[in-house]
Amino acid sequence: MEFRDVVRRRRMVRNYTDEAVDSAIIDRIVNAGVKAPSAGFSQGQRFIVVTDEYVRRAVARAGGEKEYVADGFDPWISKAPVHIVICVDKGAYLQRYSEPDKTGVDGKPSQESDWIVPFWWVDAGASMMAILYAAVDEGVAAGFLGAQAFDELHEVLGIPSDISVVGICTIGHAAEDRKSGSLKRGWNPSDDVVMWERWS
Ligand SMILES: Cc1cc2nc3c(=O)[nH]c(=O)nc-3n(C[C@H](O)[C@H](O)[C@H](O)COP(=O)(O)O)c2cc1C
């Protein structure tokens, strides 16, 4: 598929058929996330691939699927045959940016408060985007659930407390779904968001 068609076709899909996703396809999709850029090549992104049905149900519970269903959505998290839970290890960045080629002007070890834009969140977003595009390229569909209240997920998946969960990419074969109400907002006109040569 042409890249421009991948970009055009990508949308968050919130319902999936029962058809499994081939493991070679899953590998390629996750690998797209792994190959995403990372600041200073810190490589702090981490990925947990969940296919086990029992665990997917637990992930769905932790992700608030009940509320989605109560709002009229399909049980899209538990129905998705694959979850890719995107996590970041902030410590990898603090360590990398304390190395001799990255210590900045004062030479002190990097600490979280130094970061105006914490690159670990940027890198997680880059991986998310790569995964979403790779899914479309592989002929399957994907959605994303941001980690707003995933307190139980650390326990469900045995994630260490110093690792942050950024969100869950759901992957599967698309079924007819209910679109997000947010889409009613429509696209901002491109001359409102794209400026040439200077802010205007
Ligand atoms: C950081 C981030 C968090 C998101 N969290 C959720 C979420 O928790 N639940 C959900 O249904 N969609 C979530 N979305 C999907 C957005 O609602 C969706 O991308 C937006 O409405 C545009 O729709 P589209 O991606 O299908 O074009 C999230 C998207 C992003 C980028």
PDBQT file of the ligand as one rigid body, heavy atoms in Angstrom, charges set to zero:
ROOT
HETATM    1  C1  LIG A 301      -3.237  10.412  23.021  1.00  0.00    +0.000 C 
HETATM    2  C2  LIG A 301      -4.561   9.871  22.550  1.00  0.00    +0.000 A 
HETATM    3  C3  LIG A 301      -5.429   9.325  23.463  1.00  0.00    +0.000 A 
HETATM    4  C4  LIG A 301      -6.640   8.791  23.041  1.00  0.00    +0.000 A 
HETATM    5  N1  LIG A 301      -7.443   8.180  23.954  1.00  0.00    +0.000 NA
HETATM    6  C5  LIG A 301      -8.580   7.616  23.532  1.00  0.00    +0.000 A 
HETATM    7  C6  LIG A 301      -9.381   6.922  24.462  1.00  0.00    +0.000 A 
HETATM    8  O1  LIG A 301      -9.046   6.804  25.651  1.00  0.00    +0.000 OA
HETATM    9  N2  LIG A 301     -10.519   6.361  24.010  1.00  0.00    +0.000 N 
HETATM   10  C7  LIG A 301     -10.904   6.449  22.703  1.00  0.00    +0.000 A 
HETATM   11  O2  LIG A 301     -11.938   5.908  22.359  1.00  0.00    +0.000 OA
HETATM   12  N3  LIG A 301     -10.164   7.103  21.792  1.00  0.00    +0.000 NA
HETATM   13  C8  LIG A 301      -9.012   7.681  22.182  1.00  0.00    +0.000 A 
HETATM   14  N4  LIG A 301      -8.221   8.336  21.276  1.00  0.00    +0.000 N 
HETATM   15  C9  LIG A 301      -8.651   8.415  19.870  1.00  0.00    +0.000 C 
HETATM   16  C10 LIG A 301      -9.155   9.802  19.471  1.00  0.00    +0.000 C 
HETATM   17  O3  LIG A 301     -10.434  10.014  20.003  1.00  0.00    +0.000 OA
HETATM   18  C11 LIG A 301      -9.186   9.863  17.931  1.00  0.00    +0.000 C 
HETATM   19  O4  LIG A 301      -7.860   9.747  17.459  1.00  0.00    +0.000 OA
HETATM   20  C12 LIG A 301      -9.797  11.161  17.405  1.00  0.00    +0.000 C 
HETATM   21  O5  LIG A 301     -11.160  11.239  17.772  1.00  0.00    +0.000 OA
HETATM   22  C13 LIG A 301      -9.689  11.242  15.883  1.00  0.00    +0.000 C 
HETATM   23  O6  LIG A 301     -10.252  10.096  15.295  1.00  0.00    +0.000 OA
HETATM   24  P1  LIG A 301      -9.411   9.191  14.281  1.00  0.00    +0.000 P 
HETATM   25  O7  LIG A 301      -8.120   8.831  14.948  1.00  0.00    +0.000 OA
HETATM   26  O8  LIG A 301     -10.316   8.011  14.006  1.00  0.00    +0.000 OA
HETATM   27  O9  LIG A 301      -9.157  10.018  13.050  1.00  0.00    +0.000 OA
HETATM   28  C14 LIG A 301      -7.005   8.868  21.664  1.00  0.00    +0.000 A 
HETATM   29  C15 LIG A 301      -6.122   9.433  20.749  1.00  0.00    +0.000 A 
HETATM   30  C16 LIG A 301      -4.913   9.912  21.173  1.00  0.00    +0.000 A 
HETATM   31  C17 LIG A 301      -3.954  10.492  20.153  1.00  0.00    +0.000 C 
ENDROOT
TORSDOF 0
